[in-house]
Amino acid sequence: MGCDGGTIPKRHELVKGPKKVEQVDKNAALAARWNYCAISQRPLRKPIVACELGRLYNKDAVIEYLLDTSPEKCIIETAKHIKSLKDVKELNLTDNPAWKGDKANTKGDKFEDLQRAVFICPVVGLEMNGRQKFCYLRACGCVFSERAMKEIKTEVCHKCGESFKEDDVIVLNGSKEEIAELQRKMEERKLKAKLLKKAKKSKATQAAAKSALTEEMPGPSTEKPKENKATIDKMLNGYSSTTSTANAQSASSSTSTASGKTGKPASGITKRSLTETGEKSEAYKSIFTSHSSAKRAREEKPNWITHTAYYY
C-alpha cells in the first residue's frame, strides 16, 4: 500500500462516499429572479411585464418570443403558458430615488450594496429586492409590497384608485405552493372566459336565425286600398238602407192584413224575418238579371246579339 516517499493514503482517498448536493447561493437566486428577465436572462428594463404566475419579463423579449415561429424555436419552460400579449400585464413600477445606476462603481473603489433595488413600494417604501414579498394588481398593473396590502386593506388601488378584487392580486416570484395556486386560478379564469364566449356566440347565432326566418316569412298585410274600402262601405250602406225600408213595408202590410186596421197591429202575432217566411224584397230581387228592371224594351233591342239577351 505504500508509495514512493513513504506516503500513507487516507480513508477519503480510498473510499468514495456520496456526492454533496450543490447548494445555490440565495443571494444569486434572488438577483436572478428579481433583476433579470425570465426569457432572455437580460437585466430588467422598462417596460416590464408580468404573467399570471408572477414571473417578470422584458416586454421586448416577450414580443420576440411570440413572433418567433421557426421550427428551431426553443420552448422556454417559464414562458410556455404565454400565447399572446393578453397573457401578460405591463407593470406600473415606482422608481427608487436612492438608486444610482449600474455605473456608480465603475472604478471599484466604492462599496457596492447588492441589496439596493431599482424599484420600491410606493406605500411603505420597501425595496423590491426579493427580501420582502411583492405583488401586483391584475386590473391596473400597480406593484405593492405584501405588507402594504395587509396593513392598509382596501378595495381600490393605493396608487391609481382603480377598484380590484381579491383574485386580482398576483404574487411576484412566489414559492412553489403559491405558483401552483396561481396556475389553478389562471386555468379557471381561462375556462370561464371560454364558456362565456361560447354562450355569447350561440345567442348571436340564434338571434340571426330568428331574424332570417322573419324576413323569409313575412306576415299578411293588414292594410287595404282606400278606394276598394270606400266602394265596399258605400255598397253595404246602400244595401242596408234598402233592406230596412223593404222590411218596414212588409211588416206594416202584414200587420194591417192580420188585424184589419192600419194603425194597430194584431195582438198575439209574432213578427218573423224575411228569411223565415221565404219572401224576398224588391231591393234584393233587383240585384239579379232576372228582375223586370233588367229586361229591355222592344225598341231597345239591338239588331244583332253577341251575348245572352236580357228579354223574353
DRENDO-1510 file (C-alpha; in Angstrom, 1 decimal, always signed):
<recs>
REC; n; res; u; v; w
REC; 1; MET; +0.0; +0.0; +0.0 .
REC; 2; GLY; +3.0; +2.3; +0.4 .
REC; 3; CYS; +4.1; +4.7; -2.3 .
REC; 4; ASP; +7.4; +6.4; -3.1 .
REC; 5; GLY; +8.5; +8.5; -0.2 .
REC; 6; GLY; +6.6; +6.5; +2.4 .
REC; 7; THR; +3.2; +8.3; +2.0 .
REC; 8; ILE; +0.1; +6.8; +3.6 .
REC; 9; PRO; -3.3; +7.3; +1.9 .
REC; 10; LYS; -6.2; +8.4; +3.9 .
REC; 11; ARG; -9.7; +6.9; +4.1 .
REC; 12; HIS; -11.5; +9.5; +2.0 .
REC; 13; GLU; -8.9; +9.0; -0.8 .
REC; 14; LEU; -9.7; +5.2; -0.9 .
REC; 15; VAL; -13.4; +5.1; -0.2 .
REC; 16; LYS; -15.8; +7.1; -2.3 .
REC; 17; GLY; -18.8; +8.4; -0.4 .
REC; 18; PRO; -22.0; +10.1; -1.6 .
REC; 19; LYS; -21.5; +13.3; -3.5 .
REC; 20; LYS; -22.5; +16.5; -1.8 .
REC; 21; VAL; -25.5; +18.3; -3.2 .
REC; 22; GLU; -24.5; +21.6; -4.6 .
REC; 23; GLN; -26.4; +24.4; -2.9 .
REC; 24; VAL; -27.4; +27.5; -4.8 .
REC; 25; ASP; -26.5; +30.8; -3.3 .
REC; 26; LYS; -29.6; +32.5; -2.1 .
REC; 27; ASN; -28.3; +36.0; -3.0 .
REC; 28; ALA; -27.6; +34.9; -6.5 .
REC; 29; ALA; -31.0; +33.2; -6.9 .
REC; 30; LEU; -32.8; +36.3; -5.7 .
REC; 31; ALA; -30.8; +38.5; -8.0 .
REC; 32; ALA; -31.6; +36.2; -11.0 .
REC; 33; ARG; -35.3; +36.2; -10.3 .
REC; 34; TRP; -35.8; +39.9; -9.4 .
REC; 35; ASN; -33.2; +41.7; -11.6 .
REC; 36; TYR; -33.2; +39.6; -14.8 .
REC; 37; CYS; -35.8; +38.6; -17.5 .
REC; 38; ALA; -37.2; +35.1; -17.2 .
REC; 39; ILE; -36.9; +34.6; -21.0 .
REC; 40; SER; -33.8; +36.4; -22.2 .
REC; 41; GLN; -31.8; +36.4; -18.9 .
REC; 42; ARG; -31.0; +40.1; -19.5 .
REC; 43; PRO; -31.3; +42.8; -16.9 .
REC; 44; LEU; -34.9; +44.0; -16.4 .
REC; 45; ARG; -35.6; +47.4; -18.1 .
REC; 46; LYS; -38.8; +49.3; -18.6 .
REC; 47; PRO; -41.3; +48.4; -19.9 .
REC; 48; ILE; -41.5; +45.3; -17.7 .
REC; 49; VAL; -44.4; +42.9; -17.8 .
REC; 50; ALA; -45.5; +40.0; -15.6 .
REC; 51; CYS; -47.5; +36.9; -16.3 .
REC; 52; GLU; -50.4; +35.5; -14.2 .
REC; 53; LEU; -47.9; +33.2; -12.4 .
REC; 54; GLY; -45.9; +36.2; -11.1 .
REC; 55; ARG; -42.8; +35.9; -13.3 .
REC; 56; LEU; -41.0; +39.1; -14.6 .
REC; 57; TYR; -40.1; +39.7; -18.3 .
REC; 58; ASN; -38.9; +42.4; -20.5 .
REC; 59; LYS; -41.7; +43.3; -22.9 .
REC; 60; ASP; -39.5; +43.3; -26.0 .
REC; 61; ALA; -38.3; +39.8; -25.1 .
REC; 62; VAL; -41.9; +38.6; -24.9 .
REC; 63; ILE; -42.7; +40.1; -28.2 .
REC; 64; GLU; -39.7; +38.5; -29.8 .
REC; 65; TYR; -40.6; +35.1; -28.3 .
REC; 66; LEU; -44.1; +35.3; -29.6 .
REC; 67; LEU; -43.0; +36.4; -33.1 .
REC; 68; ASP; -40.6; +33.5; -33.5 .
REC; 69; THR; -42.5; +30.8; -35.4 .
REC; 70; SER; -39.5; +28.9; -36.7 .
REC; 71; PRO; -39.2; +25.2; -36.2 .
REC; 72; GLU; -35.9; +25.7; -34.4 .
REC; 73; LYS; -37.6; +27.8; -31.7 .
REC; 74; CYS; -36.6; +26.9; -28.2 .
REC; 75; ILE; -39.6; +26.4; -25.9 .
REC; 76; ILE; -38.8; +28.1; -22.6 .
REC; 77; GLU; -40.3; +26.4; -19.6 .
REC; 78; THR; -41.0; +29.7; -17.8 .
REC; 79; ALA; -42.9; +31.1; -20.8 .
REC; 80; LYS; -44.8; +28.2; -22.4 .
REC; 81; HIS; -48.1; +29.4; -21.0 .
REC; 82; ILE; -47.8; +32.8; -22.8 .
REC; 83; LYS; -49.7; +32.6; -26.1 .
REC; 84; SER; -50.2; +36.3; -26.7 .
REC; 85; LEU; -49.7; +39.7; -25.1 .
REC; 86; LYS; -53.1; +39.3; -23.4 .
REC; 87; ASP; -51.5; +36.8; -21.1 .
REC; 88; VAL; -49.1; +39.4; -19.6 .
REC; 89; LYS; -49.7; +42.7; -17.9 .
REC; 90; GLU; -47.4; +45.7; -18.1 .
REC; 91; LEU; -46.3; +46.8; -14.6 .
REC; 92; ASN; -46.7; +50.3; -13.1 .
REC; 93; LEU; -43.5; +50.4; -11.0 .
REC; 94; THR; -42.2; +53.1; -8.6 .
REC; 95; ASP; -38.6; +54.1; -9.1 .
REC; 96; ASN; -36.2; +54.1; -6.1 .
REC; 97; PRO; -34.7; +57.6; -5.6 .
REC; 98; ALA; -31.7; +56.1; -3.9 .
REC; 99; TRP; -30.7; +54.0; -6.9 .
REC; 100; LYS; -27.7; +55.5; -8.7 .
REC; 101; GLY; -27.5; +53.0; -11.6 .
REC; 102; ASP; -25.1; +50.3; -12.7 .
REC; 103; LYS; -22.2; +52.8; -13.4 .
REC; 104; ALA; -22.0; +54.1; -9.8 .
REC; 105; ASN; -19.0; +51.8; -9.0 .
REC; 106; THR; -17.1; +51.6; -12.3 .
REC; 107; LYS; -13.6; +52.1; -10.7 .
REC; 108; GLY; -14.2; +49.5; -8.0 .
REC; 109; ASP; -13.2; +51.9; -5.2 .
REC; 110; LYS; -16.7; +52.2; -3.7 .
REC; 111; PHE; -18.9; +49.8; -1.6 .
REC; 112; GLU; -21.5; +48.2; -3.8 .
REC; 113; ASP; -24.7; +47.4; -1.9 .
REC; 114; LEU; -26.2; +44.3; -3.5 .
REC; 115; GLN; -29.4; +44.8; -1.6 .
REC; 116; ARG; -30.2; +48.1; -3.3 .
REC; 117; ALA; -33.1; +47.7; -5.8 .
REC; 118; VAL; -34.3; +49.7; -8.7 .
REC; 119; PHE; -37.9; +49.9; -7.6 .
REC; 120; ILE; -39.7; +50.3; -4.3 .
REC; 121; CYS; -43.1; +50.1; -2.8 .
REC; 122; PRO; -45.0; +53.4; -3.1 .
REC; 123; VAL; -46.8; +52.9; +0.2 .
REC; 124; VAL; -44.2; +51.7; +2.8 .
REC; 125; GLY; -41.0; +52.3; +0.8 .
REC; 126; LEU; -39.7; +48.8; +0.9 .
REC; 127; GLU; -37.2; +48.0; -1.9 .
REC; 128; MET; -38.1; +45.3; -4.4 .
REC; 129; ASN; -35.0; +43.1; -4.0 .
REC; 130; GLY; -36.6; +39.8; -3.1 .
REC; 131; ARG; -36.2; +40.1; +0.7 .
REC; 132; GLN; -39.9; +41.1; +1.0 .
REC; 133; LYS; -42.9; +39.7; -0.9 .
REC; 134; PHE; -44.3; +41.9; -3.6 .
REC; 135; CYS; -47.5; +41.6; -5.6 .
REC; 136; TYR; -49.2; +43.4; -8.5 .
REC; 137; LEU; -52.9; +44.1; -9.3 .
REC; 138; ARG; -54.1; +42.4; -12.5 .
REC; 139; ALA; -56.6; +45.1; -13.1 .
REC; 140; CYS; -54.2; +48.1; -13.3 .
REC; 141; GLY; -50.7; +46.6; -13.0 .
REC; 142; CYS; -49.6; +48.7; -10.0 .
REC; 143; VAL; -47.0; +47.0; -7.8 .
REC; 144; PHE; -47.0; +47.0; -3.9 .
REC; 145; SER; -45.4; +45.1; -1.1 .
REC; 146; GLU; -47.4; +42.4; +0.7 .
REC; 147; ARG; -47.0; +44.3; +3.9 .
REC; 148; ALA; -48.7; +47.4; +2.5 .
REC; 149; MET; -51.6; +45.3; +1.2 .
REC; 150; LYS; -52.1; +43.6; +4.6 .
REC; 151; GLU; -51.7; +46.8; +6.7 .
REC; 152; ILE; -53.9; +49.0; +4.6 .
REC; 153; LYS; -56.8; +46.9; +3.5 .
REC; 154; THR; -58.9; +48.4; +0.7 .
REC; 155; GLU; -60.8; +47.6; -2.4 .
REC; 156; VAL; -59.2; +50.3; -4.6 .
REC; 157; CYS; -55.6; +50.7; -5.7 .
REC; 158; HIS; -53.4; +52.8; -3.5 .
REC; 159; LYS; -51.7; +54.4; -6.5 .
REC; 160; CYS; -54.3; +54.9; -9.2 .
REC; 161; GLY; -57.6; +54.4; -7.4 .
REC; 162; GLU; -58.9; +51.6; -9.6 .
REC; 163; SER; -61.1; +49.0; -7.9 .
REC; 164; PHE; -60.0; +45.4; -7.8 .
REC; 165; LYS; -61.0; +42.1; -6.3 .
REC; 166; GLU; -59.1; +39.6; -4.1 .
REC; 167; ASP; -58.4; +37.3; -7.1 .
REC; 168; ASP; -56.7; +40.2; -8.9 .
REC; 169; VAL; -53.8; +40.2; -6.5 .
REC; 170; ILE; -50.8; +38.2; -8.1 .
REC; 171; VAL; -47.8; +37.4; -6.0 .
REC; 172; LEU; -44.5; +38.2; -7.8 .
REC; 173; ASN; -41.8; +35.4; -7.8 .
REC; 174; GLY; -43.7; +33.3; -5.2 .
REC; 175; SER; -42.9; +29.9; -3.8 .
REC; 176; LYS; -43.9; +26.6; -5.4 .
REC; 177; GLU; -47.1; +26.4; -3.5 .
REC; 178; GLU; -48.1; +29.9; -4.4 .
REC; 179; ILE; -47.3; +29.3; -8.1 .
REC; 180; ALA; -49.4; +26.2; -8.1 .
REC; 181; GLU; -52.4; +28.1; -6.6 .
REC; 182; LEU; -51.9; +30.9; -9.2 .
REC; 183; GLN; -51.9; +28.4; -12.0 .
REC; 184; ARG; -55.1; +26.8; -10.8 .
REC; 185; LYS; -56.8; +30.3; -10.7 .
REC; 186; MET; -55.4; +31.1; -14.2 .
REC; 187; GLU; -56.9; +27.9; -15.6 .
REC; 188; GLU; -60.3; +28.6; -14.0 .
REC; 189; ARG; -60.4; +32.1; -15.4 .
REC; 190; LYS; -59.5; +30.9; -18.9 .
REC; 191; LEU; -62.2; +28.2; -18.8 .
REC; 192; LYS; -64.8; +30.6; -17.6 .
REC; 193; ALA; -63.9; +33.1; -20.3 .
REC; 194; LYS; -64.1; +30.4; -23.0 .
REC; 195; LEU; -67.6; +29.3; -21.8 .
REC; 196; LEU; -68.8; +32.8; -21.7 .
REC; 197; LYS; -67.6; +33.4; -25.3 .
REC; 198; LYS; -69.4; +30.3; -26.5 .
REC; 199; ALA; -72.6; +31.4; -24.8 .
REC; 200; LYS; -72.4; +34.8; -26.4 .
REC; 201; LYS; -71.7; +33.2; -29.8 .
REC; 202; SER; -74.7; +30.8; -29.5 .
REC; 203; LYS; -77.0; +33.7; -28.6 .
REC; 204; ALA; -75.8; +35.7; -31.6 .
REC; 205; THR; -76.5; +32.8; -34.0 .
REC; 206; GLN; -80.0; +32.2; -32.5 .
REC; 207; ALA; -80.8; +35.9; -32.9 .
REC; 208; ALA; -79.5; +35.9; -36.5 .
REC; 209; ALA; -81.6; +32.7; -37.3 .
REC; 210; LYS; -84.8; +34.3; -35.9 .
REC; 211; SER; -84.3; +37.5; -37.9 .
REC; 212; ALA; -83.7; +35.4; -41.1 .
REC; 213; LEU; -86.9; +33.4; -40.6 .
REC; 214; THR; -89.0; +36.6; -40.0 .
REC; 215; GLU; -87.6; +38.1; -43.2 .
REC; 216; GLU; -88.3; +35.0; -45.3 .
REC; 217; MET; -91.9; +34.5; -44.0 .
REC; 218; PRO; -93.5; +38.0; -43.7 .
REC; 219; GLY; -97.0; +38.2; -42.2 .
REC; 220; PRO; -100.1; +39.1; -44.2 .
REC; 221; SER; -100.5; +42.7; -44.8 .
REC; 222; THR; -103.5; +44.2; -42.9 .
REC; 223; GLU; -103.7; +47.4; -45.0 .
REC; 224; LYS; -106.3; +47.6; -47.7 .
REC; 225; PRO; -106.5; +50.0; -50.6 .
REC; 226; LYS; -108.6; +53.1; -49.6 .
REC; 227; GLU; -110.6; +53.1; -52.9 .
REC; 228; ASN; -111.7; +49.5; -52.5 .
REC; 229; LYS; -112.7; +50.1; -48.9 .
REC; 230; ALA; -114.7; +53.2; -49.7 .
REC; 231; THR; -116.7; +51.4; -52.5 .
REC; 232; ILE; -117.4; +48.4; -50.3 .
REC; 233; ASP; -118.7; +50.6; -47.5 .
REC; 234; LYS; -120.9; +52.5; -49.9 .
REC; 235; MET; -122.4; +49.3; -51.3 .
REC; 236; LEU; -123.1; +47.9; -47.8 .
REC; 237; ASN; -124.7; +51.2; -46.7 .
REC; 238; GLY; -127.0; +51.3; -49.7 .
REC; 239; TYR; -128.0; +47.6; -49.3 .
REC; 240; SER; -128.8; +48.0; -45.6 .
REC; 241; SER; -130.9; +51.1; -46.3 .
REC; 242; THR; -132.9; +49.3; -49.0 .
REC; 243; THR; -133.4; +46.2; -46.9 .
REC; 244; SER; -134.6; +48.2; -43.9 .
REC; 245; THR; -137.3; +50.1; -45.9 .
REC; 246; ALA; -138.4; +46.9; -47.5 .
REC; 247; ASN; -138.7; +45.2; -44.1 .
REC; 248; ALA; -140.6; +48.1; -42.7 .
REC; 249; GLN; -143.2; +48.0; -45.6 .
REC; 250; SER; -143.6; +44.2; -45.4 .
REC; 251; ALA; -144.1; +44.4; -41.7 .
REC; 252; SER; -146.7; +47.1; -41.9 .
REC; 253; SER; -148.6; +45.3; -44.6 .
REC; 254; SER; -148.7; +42.1; -42.6 .
REC; 255; THR; -150.0; +43.8; -39.5 .
REC; 256; SER; -152.7; +45.6; -41.5 .
REC; 257; THR; -154.0; +42.4; -43.1 .
REC; 258; ALA; -153.9; +40.4; -39.9 .
REC; 259; SER; -155.8; +42.9; -37.7 .
REC; 260; GLY; -157.9; +44.7; -40.4 .
REC; 261; LYS; -156.8; +48.1; -39.1 .
REC; 262; THR; -154.0; +50.1; -40.4 .
REC; 263; GLY; -152.8; +51.7; -37.2 .
REC; 264; LYS; -152.8; +48.9; -34.7 .
REC; 265; PRO; -151.1; +45.5; -35.1 .
REC; 266; ALA; -152.9; +42.3; -34.2 .
REC; 267; SER; -152.1; +41.1; -30.7 .
REC; 268; GLY; -150.6; +37.6; -30.3 .
REC; 269; ILE; -149.0; +37.6; -33.8 .
REC; 270; THR; -145.2; +37.4; -33.7 .
REC; 271; LYS; -143.1; +39.2; -36.3 .
REC; 272; ARG; -140.9; +37.0; -38.4 .
REC; 273; SER; -137.9; +37.9; -40.6 .
REC; 274; LEU; -137.9; +37.6; -44.3 .
REC; 275; THR; -135.5; +34.7; -44.2 .
REC; 276; GLU; -138.0; +32.7; -42.1 .
REC; 277; THR; -141.0; +33.5; -44.3 .
REC; 278; GLY; -139.1; +32.9; -47.6 .
REC; 279; GLU; -140.3; +36.2; -49.1 .
REC; 280; LYS; -137.6; +38.4; -50.8 .
REC; 281; SER; -137.7; +42.2; -51.0 .
REC; 282; GLU; -137.7; +44.1; -54.3 .
REC; 283; ALA; -134.3; +45.6; -53.5 .
REC; 284; TYR; -132.9; +42.1; -53.1 .
REC; 285; LYS; -134.6; +40.9; -56.4 .
REC; 286; SER; -133.2; +43.9; -58.3 .
REC; 287; ILE; -129.7; +42.5; -57.8 .
REC; 288; PHE; -130.3; +39.7; -60.2 .
REC; 289; THR; -130.6; +39.9; -64.0 .
REC; 290; SER; -134.0; +38.0; -64.0 .
REC; 291; HIS; -135.7; +41.0; -62.5 .
REC; 292; SER; -138.1; +43.1; -64.6 .
REC; 293; SER; -135.9; +46.2; -64.3 .
REC; 294; ALA; -133.1; +44.3; -66.1 .
REC; 295; LYS; -135.4; +43.4; -69.1 .
REC; 296; ARG; -135.1; +45.6; -72.1 .
REC; 297; ALA; -138.0; +47.1; -74.1 .
REC; 298; ARG; -138.6; +46.0; -77.7 .
REC; 299; GLU; -137.4; +49.3; -79.1 .
REC; 300; GLU; -134.2; +48.9; -77.1 .
REC; 301; LYS; -133.3; +45.6; -78.7 .
REC; 302; PRO; -130.2; +45.6; -80.8 .
REC; 303; ASN; -130.1; +44.5; -84.4 .
REC; 304; TRP; -127.6; +41.7; -83.5 .
REC; 305; ILE; -126.9; +39.9; -80.3 .
REC; 306; THR; -123.5; +38.6; -79.2 .
REC; 307; HIS; -124.3; +37.7; -75.6 .
REC; 308; THR; -127.2; +36.4; -73.6 .
REC; 309; ALA; -130.3; +38.6; -74.2 .
REC; 310; TYR; -132.0; +40.1; -71.2 .
REC; 311; TYR; -135.5; +39.9; -72.6 .
REC; 312; TYR; -138.2; +37.2; -73.2 .
</recs>
